[in-house]
């Protein structure tokens, strides 16, 4: 905690509702196929990418994101784990990327990185089929509606939130099949994972704000925290996140 402003996301291992227990199981399953190349779309700081590389000696990975701060965190984490020579963190757009095909493609909460559509899931799935090797795997983390959102809930979510932003879980699986995949494994984030993520997302700044209520940045930080908390309360129990392990259908 400093006088310059709140620290950023130090309470989170992953930038999403993903527990260590689920991550361990995912890595074990994905590593069993012994991927030689791993591509992480919208990687943030690439923690899951690094864990896969640790589990598959000799595999090489690339994380792509437009957020330089997250990429720098990933590079710092790679060194002490002996992975600096096996991973690249590239600050660039993933739209139309030529980084594939890879044996394993990760895309966790980042389908918007592959499409400019207002509802990017379908187009992103087709892009993921292009980016994965024919005998590879895709791990997609994608939002879905656990139940139809009410108008008053949508009004309090992210700006211009619409019921068309997501579909239900069954329709999401149908989109994956239509894009050329079969679902090997389907799982969804639990309420505990969501609450740990949302609390951790805010915690650093909340503690800083309590200690620095008259800091020049305090008003802006307070507005951001209050706005995000209100959005979370609107989509809590309404928005789900699916983790789909997808197998490409042979062409």
C-alpha positions as CSV (number, residue, x, y, z in Angstrom):
1,X,0.0,0.0,0.0
2,X,1.5,3.4,-1.1
3,X,0.5,7.0,-1.1
4,X,0.6,6.9,-5.0
5,X,-2.6,5.0,-5.3
6,X,-4.1,1.5,-4.6
7,X,-2.2,-1.6,-5.5
8,X,-3.6,-3.6,-8.4
9,X,-5.1,-7.1,-8.2
10,X,-2.5,-8.6,-5.8
11,X,-5.2,-10.8,-4.2
12,X,-6.0,-12.7,-7.4
13,X,-4.2,-15.7,-8.9
14,X,-6.5,-15.6,-11.9
15,X,-8.4,-12.8,-13.6
16,X,-11.7,-14.6,-13.3
17,X,-13.7,-16.9,-11.1
18,X,-11.3,-19.8,-11.1
19,X,-10.2,-21.5,-7.9
20,X,-6.8,-23.2,-7.4
21,X,-8.6,-26.6,-7.1
22,X,-10.4,-26.2,-10.4
23,X,-7.2,-24.9,-12.1
24,X,-5.3,-27.9,-10.9
25,X,-7.8,-30.3,-12.3
26,X,-7.9,-28.3,-15.6
27,X,-4.2,-28.3,-15.9
28,X,-4.0,-32.0,-15.2
29,X,-6.5,-32.8,-17.9
30,X,-5.0,-30.5,-20.5
31,X,-1.5,-31.6,-19.8
32,X,-2.4,-35.3,-20.3
33,X,-2.5,-34.6,-24.1
34,X,1.2,-33.4,-23.9
35,X,0.7,-30.2,-26.0
36,X,3.9,-28.9,-27.5
37,X,2.6,-25.4,-28.1
38,X,0.2,-23.4,-26.0
39,X,-1.5,-20.2,-27.1
40,X,-3.3,-18.0,-24.6
41,X,-5.7,-15.4,-26.1
42,X,-6.4,-12.4,-23.9
43,X,-3.9,-13.9,-21.4
44,X,-3.7,-11.1,-18.8
45,X,-0.8,-12.2,-16.7
46,X,-1.0,-15.8,-18.0
47,X,-1.1,-17.7,-14.7
48,X,-2.9,-20.7,-16.2
49,X,-0.6,-20.7,-19.2
50,X,2.4,-20.8,-16.9
51,X,0.9,-23.7,-14.9
52,X,0.4,-25.7,-18.1
53,X,4.0,-25.1,-19.1
54,X,5.1,-26.2,-15.7
55,X,3.1,-29.4,-16.1
56,X,4.4,-30.2,-19.6
57,X,8.2,-30.0,-19.7
58,X,9.4,-28.8,-23.1
59,X,6.2,-27.2,-24.1
60,X,6.4,-23.6,-25.3
61,X,3.7,-21.0,-24.8
62,X,2.6,-17.6,-26.1
63,X,0.3,-15.2,-24.3
64,X,-1.3,-12.4,-26.3
65,X,-3.0,-9.4,-24.7
66,X,-3.2,-5.6,-25.2
67,X,-2.7,-4.9,-21.5
68,X,1.0,-4.2,-21.0
69,X,0.7,-4.2,-17.2
70,X,-0.7,-7.7,-17.1
71,X,2.0,-9.0,-19.5
72,X,4.7,-7.5,-17.4
73,X,3.4,-9.3,-14.4
74,X,3.4,-12.5,-16.4
75,X,7.0,-12.0,-17.4
76,X,8.0,-11.4,-13.8
77,X,6.3,-14.6,-12.7
78,X,7.9,-16.7,-15.4
79,X,11.5,-16.0,-14.4
80,X,11.5,-17.5,-10.9
81,X,9.6,-20.6,-12.2
82,X,12.2,-21.3,-14.8
83,X,9.9,-20.6,-17.7
84,X,11.3,-17.4,-19.1
85,X,12.9,-19.2,-22.1
86,X,9.7,-21.2,-22.9
87,X,7.1,-18.4,-22.8
88,X,6.5,-15.2,-24.8
89,X,4.1,-12.5,-23.7
90,X,3.2,-10.4,-26.7
91,X,1.5,-7.0,-26.5
92,X,-0.7,-7.1,-29.5
93,X,-4.3,-7.5,-30.7
94,X,-5.6,-11.1,-31.2
95,X,-7.9,-10.1,-34.0
96,X,-6.9,-12.1,-37.1
97,X,-3.8,-13.4,-35.3
98,X,-1.5,-15.7,-37.2
99,X,-0.1,-17.1,-34.0
100,X,-1.7,-20.5,-34.5
101,X,-2.3,-23.3,-35.0
102,X,-1.3,-24.5,-31.5
103,X,-1.8,-27.8,-29.7
104,X,-3.7,-26.1,-26.9
105,X,-5.5,-22.8,-27.1
106,X,-6.7,-21.0,-23.9
107,X,-9.3,-18.3,-24.1
108,X,-10.7,-17.4,-20.7
109,X,-13.2,-14.6,-20.6
110,X,-11.6,-13.1,-23.7
111,X,-13.8,-14.0,-26.7
112,X,-14.1,-10.3,-27.4
113,X,-10.4,-10.3,-28.2
114,X,-11.2,-12.5,-31.3
115,X,-14.2,-10.6,-32.7
116,X,-15.6,-7.1,-33.0
117,X,-19.2,-8.3,-32.9
118,X,-21.5,-7.0,-30.1
119,X,-22.0,-10.7,-29.1
120,X,-18.6,-12.2,-30.0
121,X,-19.0,-15.8,-28.9
122,X,-20.0,-17.5,-32.2
123,X,-17.3,-15.7,-34.2
124,X,-14.7,-16.3,-31.5
125,X,-15.4,-20.0,-31.6
126,X,-14.8,-20.2,-35.3
127,X,-11.6,-18.3,-34.8
128,X,-10.6,-20.7,-32.1
129,X,-11.2,-23.6,-34.5
130,X,-8.8,-21.9,-36.9
131,X,-6.2,-21.4,-34.2
132,X,-6.1,-25.0,-32.8
133,X,-4.3,-27.9,-34.3
134,X,-6.6,-30.7,-35.6
135,X,-5.6,-33.0,-32.8
136,X,-5.5,-30.3,-30.1
137,X,-7.7,-28.9,-27.4
138,X,-9.3,-25.5,-26.7
139,X,-10.2,-24.3,-23.2
140,X,-12.9,-21.7,-23.4
141,X,-14.0,-19.7,-20.4
142,X,-17.3,-18.0,-21.6
143,X,-20.1,-16.2,-19.9
144,X,-23.7,-17.5,-20.1
145,X,-27.0,-16.6,-18.4
146,X,-27.9,-18.9,-15.6
147,X,-31.4,-17.5,-15.9
148,X,-32.8,-14.8,-18.1
149,X,-31.9,-11.4,-16.7
150,X,-34.7,-9.1,-15.7
151,X,-34.8,-5.6,-17.3
152,X,-34.0,-3.9,-13.9
153,X,-30.9,-6.2,-13.5
154,X,-29.6,-5.4,-17.0
155,X,-30.0,-1.7,-16.3
156,X,-27.5,-2.0,-13.4
157,X,-24.9,-4.2,-15.2
158,X,-22.2,-3.0,-17.5
159,X,-23.0,-0.1,-19.8
160,X,-25.5,-1.0,-22.5
161,X,-25.9,-4.6,-21.1
162,X,-28.4,-6.6,-23.2
163,X,-30.0,-10.0,-22.9
164,X,-28.4,-10.7,-26.2
165,X,-24.9,-10.4,-24.7
166,X,-25.0,-14.0,-23.7
167,X,-27.1,-17.2,-24.2
168,X,-27.8,-20.0,-21.8
169,X,-25.4,-22.9,-21.3
170,X,-27.2,-25.3,-23.7
171,X,-27.1,-22.7,-26.5
172,X,-23.4,-22.0,-25.7
173,X,-22.6,-25.7,-26.2
174,X,-24.6,-25.7,-29.4
175,X,-22.5,-22.8,-30.7
176,X,-19.3,-24.7,-29.9
177,X,-20.6,-27.8,-31.9
178,X,-21.6,-25.6,-34.8
179,X,-18.1,-24.1,-34.9
180,X,-16.5,-27.6,-35.3
181,X,-16.0,-28.8,-31.8
182,X,-17.2,-31.6,-29.5
183,X,-17.4,-30.8,-25.8
184,X,-15.0,-33.1,-23.9
185,X,-15.7,-31.5,-20.5
186,X,-18.3,-29.0,-19.3
187,X,-18.1,-27.2,-15.9
188,X,-19.2,-23.9,-14.5
189,X,-17.8,-21.5,-11.9
190,X,-19.3,-21.9,-8.5
191,X,-20.8,-19.2,-6.3
192,X,-17.7,-19.5,-4.1
193,X,-15.4,-18.9,-7.0
194,X,-17.4,-15.9,-8.1
195,X,-17.4,-14.3,-4.7
196,X,-13.7,-15.0,-4.2
197,X,-12.9,-13.4,-7.6
198,X,-15.2,-10.3,-7.1
199,X,-14.0,-9.7,-3.6
200,X,-10.4,-10.1,-4.6
201,X,-10.9,-7.8,-7.6
202,X,-11.9,-5.0,-5.3
203,X,-10.0,-5.8,-2.0
204,X,-6.7,-4.0,-2.6
205,X,-8.4,-0.8,-3.6
206,X,-11.0,-1.0,-0.8
207,X,-8.4,-1.4,1.9
208,X,-6.3,1.5,0.4
209,X,-9.4,3.7,0.2
210,X,-10.2,3.1,3.9
211,X,-6.7,4.3,4.8
212,X,-6.6,7.2,2.3
213,X,-10.1,8.8,2.2
214,X,-8.7,12.3,1.5
215,X,-6.1,11.3,-1.1
216,X,-6.4,13.3,-4.4
217,X,-7.4,10.0,-6.2
218,X,-9.8,8.9,-3.5
219,X,-13.0,10.2,-5.1
220,X,-12.2,8.5,-8.5
221,X,-11.3,5.2,-6.7
222,X,-14.5,5.3,-4.6
223,X,-16.7,5.9,-7.7
224,X,-15.0,3.0,-9.5
225,X,-15.4,0.6,-6.6
226,X,-19.0,1.6,-5.9
227,X,-19.9,1.3,-9.5
228,X,-18.4,-2.1,-9.9
229,X,-19.9,-3.4,-6.7
230,X,-23.4,-2.3,-7.9
231,X,-22.8,-4.1,-11.2
232,X,-21.7,-7.3,-9.4
233,X,-24.8,-7.2,-7.3
234,X,-26.9,-7.0,-10.4
235,X,-25.3,-10.0,-12.2
236,X,-24.6,-12.1,-9.1
237,X,-26.5,-15.4,-9.5
238,X,-27.6,-14.3,-13.1
239,X,-24.3,-14.4,-15.0
240,X,-22.4,-17.7,-15.0
241,X,-19.0,-18.7,-16.5
242,X,-18.6,-22.0,-18.2
243,X,-15.2,-23.7,-18.7
244,X,-15.5,-25.8,-21.8
245,X,-12.8,-28.2,-22.9
246,X,-13.4,-28.5,-26.6
247,X,-12.0,-31.1,-29.1
248,X,-11.9,-30.1,-32.7
249,X,-13.7,-32.3,-35.1
250,X,-11.4,-33.8,-37.8
251,X,-11.8,-32.0,-41.1
